[in-house]
Amino acid sequence: MEEAQVIALVRAGEADAFAKIIEHYQAPIIRYLYRMTGDYEMAKDLAQDTFIQAYKGILKTDAELSFKAWLYRIATNNALQHRRRKKLLSFIPFASREQDISNSEIEANCPGEALAINEALLKIPEEQRTCLVLHFVEGFKYREIAETLGCSDEAVRKRVARGRKLFIDLYNWEGGGR
Amino acid sequence: MNCRDLEELLSAYADGELSKTQREFIEEHLTGCADCRETLAEFEAAGRQLSSLRETPVESDIRTATLSKIKATEALPDKPYRRWLRPALAITAVVAVIAVLLATQPWGMESPEAMAASIVRNSPEVQAALNGEEIAEIEVTTKIVDDEGNVLMMLVRTEERDLAAEVNLETKQVTEIVRVNIPDFQSGDEQKALDIAKDDPRVQELLAQGGVIGGVHLGHSIDIAQVTGPDGVTRKEGTVTPTVLLSIDLEGKEWNIAIDPHEGKVLSVAQSQPSAAMIVVHASRFATNIVAPILLVLGTLIIFGLAFGNRSAKAAAGISSLVLGVIGLFIGLYAMSSIWWRLVLIVGIPAVGLVIGITGIRQRVGGRRLAVSGIILCALALVWNLFHAIIVPDGYIGVIIGISVIIVGIIAYAFYDKIKKVSLKWLRPALGVTAAMIVLAILLITQPWGLSPQSVMAKAYAATTELQSYRMFSSIKSTLEGKTSEATFETEFVAPDRHRGKATTNGDWVEFIIIGDKQYIRDSDPSRTTSVGVSSSSILSKEDALEIIDSLTDLEKLPDEKIENVDCIHYRGTVDVGRVIEEQKAKLNPTQPHYEEMLKGLEDMRNMKTEVELWIGKEDYLIRQLRQDMEVPMEGTSRVTVKYYDFNEPITIEPPLDSDGQLLAGWELAGSITPDSKQPVFGRNITSSIGAQEGYQDWAHQEVKYSITITNNSIETVKNVRLTIATMLTDETNKPATMEVKPETSNDVIAPGESRTYHSRCPFDASDYTKEEILELQEVTTILVHFTTEDGKELTELLFPDAPYPTKKPPPTPPKRQESNSNEE
């Protein structure tokens, strides 16, 4: 079924049709959110929220954006919000950063290099990281990123370049490729 | 061109994101620049590395969970009530929080003295020692047992016995109970103590440094010592010393001087320090003052957060759970009291914290650790507070059970998802109904909407009637026919029947002391023949205030006000003049003198307007202040302001007697018989009639018949009472005759309040007189009463003439049996 058809069904009140969309996007969205937050459980929660918001959004508005860009925009916003909240909570003694057991489990199955790449990535400022993840991990073209983030193509190009340079520095500094 | 400037383009080139022109330009540059070739390689490698993250295995399937959540939220629009349910709940909850805070006023904490008194009152040990007798008075003594002031010595008095009780404010226990005898103060002790103090070098020094004597009050000092009796048994014995406490203010510091007036020595001179208990109370009062608004803000935030489901609001809920737990513990530690609403508060706060913590977990907000910490803390506070609630002797089991039910309900609701799987459809409605009923019950018990004026008045009535002592000060300003006058009136009252007062008008004053049926009076003008009675002088005493309360209509509640730092409910009302007049009329006795006049006076009051303002203490419902504004059209206005204070303070009222039992200078005992007393000993009722002697019808055989009733108005029994009549109307012309009057009984002793009637006939020869002459002669008749007082003084009082004589005309034509009556009192 075409995405547009599914969306039309959802708009017509077929909530179950939305399952198709979730099925199609859940893996990339969770992955994206995981790369953005570094917390797999949180990524799953945020992904749920993202889909719920998307569902409500479909009903409410005729999005001008492509569905994919729009979905990623919601996910990005959720990731940024989570980040902000986490910053807030880090001021409170009890809210120790959730050192996620689940993450280490995932990474345990990964080669050591992936771990180093991930660590370096998480240290890159959000704006640039978003662009890097969208381009390299999610395979977005610069123009698609610009659409998702609501900025110009040039801004994306700049962010990717800077982020990439920073990544190289961080990766090497971390002693990457051990 | 610097190669660094090309980095951005190189990056885009690596990603295949350049336009054709740009690509060609870069490719051309790359052929000639090794550095850039290296950079490009790096860039491409980084891209590859990052792209490797694509391979992250994602196995989770969130379809079902997400769809069920979507359906749950989607269900909402179908049921429109749900849309306003949450905001409505939120608003209700906020209103409830405000109402409960307003009704309970947790910031109103007790003083250590009040705390100690309540501990004593509720102590089972004290109850046992009293054998079920009712406590009449609890007094804080001047004896402070420990350095911190956490242990107070209290005197507990009942009708039968007196106890000394040592109270530890920290443990809230009565640590010692000893039976004591409390010696009485003697009149003049205060003055004596002042003199003693002024002779003391330490006090002299304080005064020399500019200290000012701030106040003198009476108290008791207690010493407890181990005493071994003749039977060899050691027991504790308490000695109570009447102590006069003098406070001296010196440079903002207060010094307390305790004086034993009987031993004539200064017991102690010490700078008064706030006791540790006092500090705790102040601290907790301060804390609750701050905490209450914080609670309100937190509660509002949380509730709106829950209501509108914002993520950060929910996170705030998790944090608040923690804060509430801390506050709950704090209040539990410091504000424990027997008053049950405080209990609700100290249980309520951690309970709210629990809910928030659990909700936090359910909503996966703010981290589990935060919420779990909150729950643990709140549970701890709850258990701690409940523990203290249970050891409160008055027993608030009902409240505790109610709260427990609420908590169980809340937890059940929190884990509703889990329960739902095994439970039935009716669970939620049942929980809802239960919760609603509990809320309703709590509302009914606490009545946070406040009391009706009538019930406040009823409480004020009850509280005021139970007062053991108080002082009042009233000022009266009145304008009558353009003339303004001011008067003040101060009185003290000690239950059951002791009053002391002083009324001052334009520099003149009258002082009185009333003890039982004895009234002592002192007047600034000794020659004045005033008579001060309780009813006439105690302007707006407690009883009058109650009467006023009773007669008020159109009660209107005004904003609360503070009177002498006490929060007071403020009312305004008007006196139902019509009703008061009818009541007063019913009280009038038609046989009493000036009856008609008084009746008319009452009727004249009808167009009077009386507005009354009342300030009633919020906590104790005692009347603190009363203001009466009266306006009589065309005549004038008056404003009476009365302040009531020193409720149940130790006030001593003693008769104005010296150590020999003699009246002090200037004082007079109303009703006592003294030779120069201004007050008549006897009340009298004299009737006389003139007519012919029995068996005769001529002018020569006329007689005056007297019927004389006298009443002993004094407070002494009089003996040897004889009445004599000296009259010019005799058988022999111009020869005065004195005759003794015979009583109805031979008893010549009249006790206070008793009456006796005497009859007499005075025969005379009227042949030579005209009727005018007869009347003139009768007017010079003198009736005397002779009697002996209790202490053996022989006295005489003039019974007649002392008032206008016959109002009726004498017989127009003698010697017929025509009578002339006179009736005098």
Interface residues (C-beta under 8 A of the other chain):
Chain A: A15 D16 F18 A19 I22 E23 Q26 A27 I30 R31 Y34 R35 K44 D45 A47 Q48 F51 I52 Y55 K56 Q81 R85 L88 L89 I92 F94 A95 S96 E98 I106 N109 C110 E113 A114 I117 N118 L121 L132 V133 H135 F136 V137 G139 K141 Y142 R157 K158 V160 A161 R164 K165 F167 I168 Y171
Chain B: E7 E8 L10 S11 A12 D15 E17 E42 F43 A46 G47 Q49 L50 S51 S52 L53 R54 E55 T56 P57 V58 S60 D61 I62 R63 A65 T66 L67 K69 I70 K71 T73 E74 R311 S312 A315 I319 L322 R364 G366 G367 R369 L370 S373
